[in-house]
Amino acid sequence: MAEKPKSMVLGVMAVAVFAGLGRMVVQKIKADRAARENRSTGPLDKETLEKISRAVRTPGQFLRAPGK
């Protein structure tokens, strides 16, 4: 009896997944380099730092809907 040919679907899917993950990694590296070169995040002013500090200290207040 002849052997059944093995399905290649699993192999093709694995290659597609790894290619997609590799592409995502390359995009992330490029974005990080561009952000580092452009210094896209600037220094924060005092008011913004206060808002962040308040949000960190009392997180429940910012998660509730207004008026409740």
DOPA-490580 format. One record per residue: residue number from 0; x, y, z of N, C-alpha, C, CB in turn. Coordinates in nm, 3 decimals. Each point is the difference from the previous one (the first is absolute). Glycine has a CB too. Layout:
- NUM:X:Y:Z:X:Y:Z:X:Y:Z:X:Y:Z
...
//
This chain:
- 0:0.082:-0.118:0.000:-0.082:0.118:0.000:0.087:0.125:0.000:-0.181:-0.126:0.120
- 1:0.138:0.223:-0.193:0.073:0.126:-0.005:-0.032:0.084:0.124:-0.003:-0.004:-0.254
- 2:0.103:0.077:0.301:-0.021:0.086:0.117:-0.078:0.123:-0.042:0.213:-0.083:0.108
- 3:-0.294:0.132:-0.014:-0.075:0.123:-0.027:0.096:0.119:0.005:-0.212:-0.100:0.097
- 4:0.195:0.192:-0.189:0.086:0.119:0.006:-0.036:0.084:0.123:0.021:0.001:-0.254
- 5:0.080:0.055:0.318:-0.024:0.081:0.119:-0.051:0.137:-0.043:0.181:-0.124:0.128
- 6:-0.269:0.177:-0.047:-0.054:0.132:-0.028:0.104:0.108:0.027:-0.231:-0.082:0.056
- 7:0.238:0.180:-0.141:0.096:0.109:0.016:-0.063:0.122:0.065:0.122:-0.084:-0.200
- 8:-0.249:0.075:0.235:-0.070:0.116:0.055:0.066:0.047:0.129:-0.213:-0.080:-0.104
- 9:0.246:-0.012:0.192:0.061:0.038:0.127:0.135:0.070:-0.021:-0.116:-0.193:0.110
- 10:0.195:0.142:-0.200:0.129:0.062:-0.030:-0.015:0.139:-0.058:0.094:-0.225:-0.037
- 11:-0.188:0.239:-0.055:-0.024:0.130:-0.063:-0.050:0.101:0.104:-0.051:-0.114:-0.220
- 12:-0.038:0.069:0.307:-0.051:0.089:0.105:0.112:0.042:0.095:-0.225:-0.111:-0.016
- 13:0.312:0.019:0.052:0.111:0.033:0.090:0.091:0.104:-0.063:-0.010:-0.231:0.098
- 14:0.040:0.214:-0.228:0.084:0.097:-0.069:-0.067:0.137:-0.002:0.098:-0.184:-0.141
- 15:-0.228:0.186:0.115:-0.072:0.128:-0.004:0.001:0.069:0.136:-0.146:-0.092:-0.182
- 16:0.127:0.014:0.289:0.000:0.058:0.134:0.137:0.056:0.034:-0.179:-0.162:0.071
- 17:0.284:0.087:-0.096:0.135:0.048:0.031:0.037:0.121:-0.085:0.065:-0.233:0.064
- 18:-0.108:0.235:-0.189:0.027:0.116:-0.086:-0.072:0.123:0.053:0.029:-0.152:-0.199
- 19:-0.152:0.135:0.243:-0.075:0.112:0.057:0.063:0.053:0.128:-0.206:-0.094:-0.101
- 20:0.249:0.002:0.187:0.065:0.042:0.124:0.132:0.070:-0.029:-0.108:-0.191:0.120
- 21:0.182:0.139:-0.215:0.126:0.064:-0.037:-0.022:0.140:-0.055:0.095:-0.224:-0.047
- 22:-0.197:0.239:-0.032:-0.032:0.132:-0.056:-0.037:0.098:0.110:-0.078:-0.108:-0.212
- 23:0.000:0.061:0.311:-0.038:0.086:0.112:0.123:0.044:0.080:-0.222:-0.116:0.011
- 24:0.315:0.024:0.010:0.121:0.033:0.075:0.082:0.105:-0.076:0.004:-0.232:0.100
- 25:0.009:0.214:-0.230:0.076:0.097:-0.080:-0.067:0.137:0.005:0.080:-0.185:-0.151
- 26:-0.212:0.190:0.141:-0.071:0.127:0.008:0.021:0.067:0.135:-0.169:-0.087:-0.162
- 27:0.165:0.009:0.269:0.020:0.054:0.135:0.140:0.058:0.014:-0.164:-0.166:0.091
- 28:0.265:0.095:-0.141:0.137:0.049:0.008:0.014:0.131:-0.078:0.084:-0.236:0.024
- 29:-0.141:0.241:-0.143:0.008:0.123:-0.080:-0.071:0.116:0.069:0.010:-0.139:-0.207
- 30:-0.126:0.112:0.267:-0.074:0.106:0.070:0.078:0.049:0.121:-0.216:-0.100:-0.078
- 31:0.278:0.009:0.152:0.080:0.040:0.116:0.119:0.086:-0.042:-0.070:-0.209:0.119
- 32:0.136:0.171:-0.227:0.113:0.079:-0.049:-0.045:0.139:-0.043:0.114:-0.211:-0.074
- 33:-0.225:0.217:0.003:-0.050:0.130:-0.047:-0.039:0.088:0.119:-0.081:-0.107:-0.212
- 34:0.018:0.049:0.313:-0.040:0.078:0.117:0.123:0.049:0.075:-0.212:-0.134:0.019
- 35:0.314:0.050:-0.011:0.123:0.039:0.071:0.071:0.113:-0.075:0.024:-0.234:0.091
- 36:-0.021:0.226:-0.223:0.068:0.102:-0.079:-0.076:0.132:0.001:0.095:-0.180:-0.144
- 37:-0.228:0.173:0.141:-0.081:0.121:-0.005:-0.032:0.057:0.137:-0.096:-0.084:-0.211
- 38:0.122:0.004:0.313:-0.034:0.039:0.138:-0.144:0.049:0.006:0.240:0.062:0.047
- 39:-0.330:-0.147:-0.092:-0.140:0.037:-0.014:-0.068:0.028:0.133:-0.006:-0.137:-0.205
- 40:0.061:0.089:0.315:-0.057:0.031:0.130:0.081:0.111:0.063:-0.086:-0.235:0.028
- 41:0.021:0.345:-0.005:0.070:0.114:0.057:-0.017:0.005:0.151:-0.033:0.124:-0.213
- 42:0.094:-0.027:0.275:-0.014:0.014:0.145:-0.144:0.040:0.035:0.243:0.065:0.019
- 43:-0.291:-0.113:0.095:-0.136:0.028:0.043:-0.002:0.125:0.087:-0.058:-0.245:-0.011
- 44:-0.049:0.324:-0.005:-0.010:0.119:0.084:-0.055:-0.039:0.138:-0.036:0.146:-0.205
- 45:0.037:-0.052:0.297:-0.038:-0.027:0.139:-0.146:-0.044:0.010:0.171:0.168:0.076
- 46:-0.259:-0.106:-0.153:-0.143:-0.034:0.006:-0.024:-0.145:-0.043:-0.058:0.242:-0.046
- 47:0.123:-0.285:-0.060:-0.015:-0.137:-0.047:0.053:-0.099:0.103:0.019:0.080:-0.237
- 48:0.095:-0.049:0.297:0.056:-0.087:0.103:-0.095:-0.013:0.119:0.231:0.066:-0.072
- 49:-0.297:0.044:0.109:-0.097:-0.004:0.111:-0.120:-0.089:-0.035:0.071:0.232:0.069
- 50:-0.121:-0.222:-0.192:-0.113:-0.083:-0.043:0.038:-0.148:0.004:-0.084:0.188:-0.146
- 51:0.202:-0.219:0.098:0.045:-0.140:0.002:0.013:-0.049:0.142:0.120:0.034:-0.216
- 52:-0.062:0.048:0.302:0.018:-0.038:0.140:-0.135:-0.024:0.067:0.214:0.132:0.008
- 53:-0.311:-0.044:-0.033:-0.133:-0.015:0.057:-0.067:-0.128:-0.050:-0.020:0.249:0.016
- 54:0.035:-0.278:-0.144:-0.062:-0.119:-0.058:0.062:-0.128:0.058:-0.047:0.129:-0.210
- 55:0.176:-0.126:0.236:0.067:-0.118:0.056:-0.042:-0.022:0.144:0.194:0.036:-0.154
- 56:-0.208:0.071:0.230:-0.036:-0.012:0.141:-0.145:-0.043:0.019:0.168:0.175:0.052
- 57:-0.258:-0.128:-0.138:-0.143:-0.032:0.014:-0.053:-0.055:-0.133:-0.028:0.180:0.177
- 58:0.062:-0.302:-0.213:-0.040:-0.052:-0.131:-0.150:-0.025:-0.013:0.224:-0.103:-0.016
- 59:-0.292:0.069:0.125:-0.143:-0.029:-0.008:-0.082:0.119:-0.043:0.033:-0.169:0.175
- 60:0.012:0.288:-0.140:-0.073:0.121:-0.033:-0.007:0.020:-0.151:0.071:0.101:0.218
- 61:0.031:-0.139:-0.290:0.006:0.025:-0.144:-0.064:-0.113:-0.079:0.208:0.133:0.036
- 62:-0.240:-0.246:0.029:-0.061:-0.110:-0.071:-0.152:0.007:0.000:0.196:-0.137:0.061
- 63:-0.252:0.207:0.034:-0.146:0.012:0.008:-0.052:0.101:-0.103:0.008:-0.059:0.245
- 64:-0.132:0.039:-0.285:-0.063:0.092:-0.094:-0.031:0.130:0.071:-0.098:-0.191:-0.132
- 65:0.104:0.304:0.064:-0.028:0.129:0.062:-0.144:0.005:0.051:0.168:0.109:-0.150
- 66:-0.188:-0.046:0.265:-0.132:0.018:0.056:-0.050:-0.117:0.081:-0.045:0.144:-0.188
- 67:0.127:-0.243:0.214:-0.045:-0.117:0.078:0.071:-0.004:0.132:-0.046:-0.126:-0.208
//
